[in-house]
């Protein structure tokens, strides 16, 4: 089974991740410190991420979107 949907609950220090497959079956529930979040998402396949509406939601959305952008390579 492959993760296709992730719910991200944002808090000050520890963020909660709930990952599910396309049918909604839970595949992972993880607690991450802020410093671990981007490393965790780098390891995931492209997926839909739902983030609660709060003051830092736009920051995390920009960071996660940046992970999916193609990287420029030097010739």
Protein Blocks (a to p, Z undefined) as FASTA:
>chain_A
ZZfbdcddddfklccdddddfkopafbdcdddfklmmmmmmmpccddddddddfklmmmm
mmmmmmmpccdddZZ
